[in-house]
Amino acid sequence: MLNIALPKGRLGETVYALFEKAGFECPSIKENNRKLIFENNKKDLRYFWVKPSDVAIYVERGAADVGVCGKDILLEYLPDVYELTDLGVGKCRMAVAAKKDFADDPSRTLRAATKFSRITKEYYASLGRDVDVIHLNGSIELAPILGLSDVIVDIVETGTTLKENDLHVVKEIVPISARLIANKAASKFKSGIISEMVAEINKITENEK
């Protein structure tokens, strides 16, 4: 049976619709209940819902053969998995944002608040810019407003939250979207079904471009 980890929420529902269209349906997943695991025994498929940031852990450790997670997770945590394909959904971007009157002073260390410490450090290292990374777990937009940081590094989708807090994007770092990932061992032992899944999904995403 192929075990598939889907991220809970709107993205997961969008991704499941894509899987269903590709011929990997599991009707019970659409039932109105609180179950987390769903099976289609005829097609040897088992889906389960997990927290988006945990998908890569389930896949890396083999509890799931394949899963779907954002490119941000892959860049930040570097899980030991195969990235199979870009699903073309959940599109957003990783960006630097600041107050509208912000002007960078290269003579002093830049303070950057973020949930994505690795991405932030690597980005500023690539620029040769000294940075003090302040790791926060939520409400990142507050940091520059209250003087905790000069800038923030965060995922930006529409930019509405930034505008409502008088912030704006200073620089886009990398585009983000949902990626299909696979456990390395499963890629060998279940290569047939996984390759078929990737091929069918790619047909759909290519047609929708």
C-alpha positions, 0 to 999 in steps of 0.5 A: 500500500502506498502511504501518502501524507497530505498537509491539513487545510486548504492546501491539502484539499487542493492537492488531494483534488489534483491526486484524484484527477490523476487517478489516485482517488480515495472517496472516503477522504471526502466524508464529513468526519474527524478521521485522519487516515483514509484507505482505498483498498482497491488501489492500495492507497492510504492517505492521512492528514498531518500538520503541514510542517510535519509532512517532511518528517513523516516522509523522511522517517518512512511513515509515509512513502510520499507527501506534499510540503512547501518548498520553504520546509525543504529549504529550512529543514533540509529533510533527507528526502527526494523532491519529485516535482513542483505541483504548481499550487500553494504559490507564494514567495519568501521575502524580506519586508520592513517598515516603509521608512526603512533604509539599510545601514551597512555599517551595522549588523542588520537585525532580521526576525523570522521563523526561517532562520536557516533561509535567512542566514544563508540569504544574507551570507550570500550577500556578505551582510552581517545579520543578527537572526531573531527566531520567532514563532509567530506574529513576525510583523510585530518585530519591526513595529516594536523595534525588535528588528529592522526587517522580517523574512517571511512567506508572503502570499498576497501582501495584505497582512504586510500592508495592514501593518504598514510594512512592504516587501523590500526584496524577494528571496525565492518563490515557494510552492507545494512539492511532491516528496518521497522517502528514499527507500520507498522510491526504490521499493515502490518505484513503479507506483510512485513514477506513475503518480509523478507522470500523471500529475505532471501531465495535469500540471503541464496542461494547466500552465 
